[in-house]
Amino acid sequence: MNRPELDYYAVLDQPRDSTKEQITLAYRRLAIRLCPHRDKKDEQDFVPLAQEGRLTHLSPMGEPRQWAYINMAFDVLGNDLYRAIYDRYGEAGLFEGVMLPNGYFPPYQYDGDHMKVYERVFGSYSPYANVIDAIANPPSLYATRQHGIGVRSKDASTERIIELSLEEVRTGCVKLMNVWRQEIVDAKESRLEKRKHTLKLNIAPGTTAGTRFCFKEEGDRYPATIPGDIIFIAADKPHPDFERRNQHDLVYRHSIDLCQAFTGFTFFICTLDRRQLKVVITDVVQPGYTKVVPLEGLPKCRNLNAVTAIKEANKKVEQYGDLIIEFDYIFPKYLTPNMKHITRQFFREFRKLEVELEEEEERNMV
């Protein structure tokens, strides 16, 4: 990460060993003052007057910014899994994703829906939440001849896998996804027709597998329901030469014969951005030997807020993973008697020279 990490515990003014109930109560105390849809005169019904003058380190900020910070902090600390990831790996691990013993934890991304977080808490803890929220955010209603009058319920989300080639992950790209959905085609909302709709996906360089791209309420349009979300989930498309490892590293396998393994060799790799990378091996390539070329892997995708993303839109991404080269050995399929004799003779001479070198090194040490 190229930015300082946010201390979510400090945002809610709580120690790191706080219980979930203490975290929730701290969020309630702050949210009752900062929620833009709350009537200030009702604060006394929720918070003791003795606490009215209590200040936090967020106090110098404007209320809209404080409101955004406390909701993001509680969205993480109020979720047991997110909190465990944050406590162990910090904000970097939370935003970039980590490999857990039971599988991969994909990068976390706050959706920015502050009222969604607020309603999740005050729907249970506030005696007035439902009434006030219904006034501030009235439910969506429908009125049709076929279905009568009622409250619209939201359709289930639709999830689709989108495979990305490593070249697309390396450079980033824009994907235009065509979806077919039911749409209302007359003013009376009685006739539906299936039409094609195009959604635009901005794939950032280094996007990891499991990243979710959510298009809110872009599903089928029906008179009595709210359209569901369409979610695209990124997956890696198999590549003929490279394989992704540890999110940002690339693995390349190169085949060599025994002569090359003993004497060294030079070869070229065509990278994902079509450069010719020269690799020189002078070591003896033993089983398990790997060659690591720094900064020749995939770019490290960073989770940026809107302001930072705009400021860094034209900046080049300079953080990359590594290229890991592994080797496969090609053994001869057949040796003639003469070839076997020459091979034995070679290894006898080789062993003799090896012993002489060891003895010379011992004499020099004495």
Protein Blocks (a to p, Z undefined) as FASTA:
>chain_A
ZZdcddfklmnopafkbcfklmmmmmmmmmmmmmmkbcfklmmmmmcfklmmpccfklmp
cfklmmmmmmmmmmmmmpmklmmmmmmnommlmmnopadfkbccdddddehiaklmmmmm
mmmmpmklmmmmmmmmccdddddfklopadddddddddddddddfklmmnopaddddddd
dddfbfklpaccdddddddddddehiaehiacddehiaccdfkbccddddddddddddfk
bcceehlaccddddddfklmmnopadddddfkopacddddfbdcdehiacddehiaccdd
ddddfklmmmmmmpccfbdcdddddddddddfbdcfklmmmmmmmmmmmmmmmmmmmmmm
mmmmZZ
